[in-house]
């Protein structure tokens, strides 16, 4: 039996993570210890004098080493929260970001007022967006596609994990996997939008652990969002809406392109920093 008290162990772990360049080192040290012990983080503060067993200590050392190598916390824990969901997360797909949750709020405001709106999520990854639609807008008919069969497998697992019906899942590069005449009332996407040359500057958690195909939108970054703007035009019913997550500096260029294509009601939707993180448009 170890005599190392909890407070001493977690303090040393936080120092170790900080030395490895991990952001929010103390928070991560707390969260990982809480997971190892099967406690809530708040409970740790009520048990600071508790000694850890050798088994608990070794389990904690293992996850702290992984985090010190900059493996994402979400991968180590195996799940992450996204709106009302708990999503399984691993190397198959991009770890969902908090700002992407705002896309669902935008969809709720802009969704056409039809009896059973058909919603397609392009590049679904974990299924975060389309499963949030299924949970929060249950009157919608939900579709999702991804170029990666591994992502579709993960989205299917996340539907089951959250007790949701599996959306219509299609392996597809943009719309190539669908009949030419298939239309939706809303198309949403968090497509790759990072410039190829910028990947090396990303945090190790993203650069080394998220699939590169989920990050890079082309040499400039805007190529894939621009292609989606073009291709989605013929895939929406009249009055249908498109909402894309983008890099905020891309908004002026993409808004101009959308206008040239013929989109109406083009607008930027701000993120938590009040930057245009999304572009929406109506057919």
Beta strands, then each sheet from edge to edge (+ up, - down):
strand 1: 79-82
strand 2: 85-88
strand 3: 118-122
strand 4: 141-146
strand 5: 168-171
strand 6: 184-189
strand 7: 194-195
strand 8: 216-218
strand 9: 236-245
strand 10: 264-270
strand 11: 276-282
sheet 1: 1+ 2-
sheet 2: 5+ 4+ 3+ 6+ 9+ 11- 10+
sheet 3: 7+ 8+
end
